[in-house]
Each structure stands twice: as structure tokens, then as C-alpha cells.
Amino acid sequence: MEVDEEVPARRADRTGASQHVRIVLVDDHAIVRHGLRSILEREDDLQVVGEAATAAEALAVVARTRPHIVLLDLKLSSGDDTEGLVLCEELTRQHPDLGVLVLTTFLDGGLVVDAIHRGARGYVVKDVDTTELVSSIRAVARRESSFDSRSAAAMVQSMNAPASGPSLTERELNVLRELARGLSNRDIGSKLFISETTVKFHVRNIMRKLAAASRAEAVYEASKRGLI
């Protein structure tokens, strides 16, 4: 009898018995979560053990259910396109063995690279076919990396792009302008309608991109480069 090559993704417990790949779905649209659940639970080795619509819910559900995989959208209920990246970083910090697979509508090489830097093991766009999605989940469960063809191409293009000084996103520039005004993270979050945690995420990125050791140095470097 032939053995399906995908089946080894099924994890084994400490006694050696096989168990389902346990999955938590994180997406702010209930209809998307329900659709994903119905698709994934057709597979005898996959089990959806929890759902979440927000970052706070996701952290609580993952802590309670201890999944192997989190299927994560980047855009959650706050409306900030990077909230999922912040959550990815926090999930992988709290649970180092957790496999995060980004499933999103955003196809941008910089986002793919950022997601990997934040601990994600894979990145696929939402219009990927069911077979490829299931294969990606199983690959991540085997502690491999997995990207659909377009995400992989976008990542390679981003990494091969010639360096021409730091490239800040529009959101990072907005945060930088408020930094220059001396606002605190909380005040910046209130003004830009994003969470304080997200502001911290952007500030870290700004400092990294500008090779700055402090907020003041980041503002100084940005001023020298004509960014603000």
C-alpha cells in the first residue's frame, strides 16, 4: 500500500502516537474563517482548534489551545495593514515552536521579507488553490518553509533590489514625523489611530532602517536624508 507523501506532516506525541496538525485561524472576517475551517477539516490530518478576529483574541486562543500552526492574515480589525506582523512577532516570541503561515491578500516583497524576519515560516496569498494551501500547512508543520510562487518571486525581487538608502513606508514616514514633534508612542498611536504596540513596531523598523541607536538619532538621520 502506497503512503501519501503529505501525511508525514501529522505530528507525533511523546508516546509516538500520531495526532492531528492543530491549527488556529486568525482573520477578522468570520466568513473567511468559516470557509477555511470547512476546507481544512476535510483533511483527516488537519484539525482547526480555534479562531480569532483580533490580536488579543489570537494570543489568548493560542495560549489556551497550543496549536502547531497559526494561519494568519496581516490585516486585522484595527485597520492597520501591519498589525498581523506585530502579532506574528509576538506569537513566535511567546511560542518558539509555533509555525506561523501568513495567508493574506497583500502581495509585496517587503512584507514577505518582514514576515519572515518576524518569525513566519511561510507566506501565501488568499487566492491560492486549496491543494497548495493544504500542502503549505503540512510543509510548515514539518518545520519547513513554504511560499506560493508569486510570494516567492516578490520576496526574491525585493531582496535583489539595489540598495539606494533606507526605504520607509508611508506609515513609517507618518510615525517619523510625529517622532520629530516629540510625541510619545501612546500619543502617536492616538493621532494615527493605531495601537501603541504597532507604533513600537514601526519605531523599531525606522531605527533599524536608519541605523539609529535612539529615537532622537533616527529623527536626526531622517532630517539629514531629507525624509522629513
C-alpha positions, 0 to 999 in steps of 0.5 A: 500500500502506497503512503501519501507523501503529505501525511508525514506532516501529522505530528507525533506525541511523546508516546509516538502516537500520531495526532492531528496538525492543530491549527488556529485561524486568525482573520477578522472576517468570520466568513473567511474563517468559516470557509477555511475551517470547512476546507481544512477539516476535510483533511483527516490530518488537519484539525482547526482548534480555534479562531480569532478576529483580533490580536488579543483574541489570537494570543489568548486562543493560542495560549489556551489551545497550543496549536502547531500552526497559526494561519494568519492574515496581516490585516486585522480589525484595527485597520492597520495593514501591519498589525498581523506582523506585530502579532506574528512577532509576538506569537513566535516570541511567546511560542518558539515552536509555533509555525506561523503561515501568513495567508493574506491578500497583500502581495509585496516583497517587503512584507514577505521579507518582514514576515519572515524576519518576524518569525513566519515560516511561510507566506501565501496569498488568499487566492491560492488553490486549496491543494497548495494551501493544504500542502503549505500547512503540512510543509510548515508543520514539518518545520519547513518553509513554504511560499506560493510562487508569486510570494516567492518571486516578490520576496526574491525581487525585493531582496535583489533590489539595489540598495539606494538608502533606507526605504520607509513606508508611508506609515513609517514616514507618518510615525517619523514625523510625529517622532520629530514633534516629540510625541510619545508612542501612546500619543502617536498611536492616538493621532494615527489611530493605531495601537501603541504596540504597532507604533513600537513596531514601526519605531523599531523598523525606522531605527533599524532602517536608519541605523539609529541607536535612539529615537532622537538619532533616527529623527536626526538621520531622517532630517539629514536624508531629507525624509522629513 
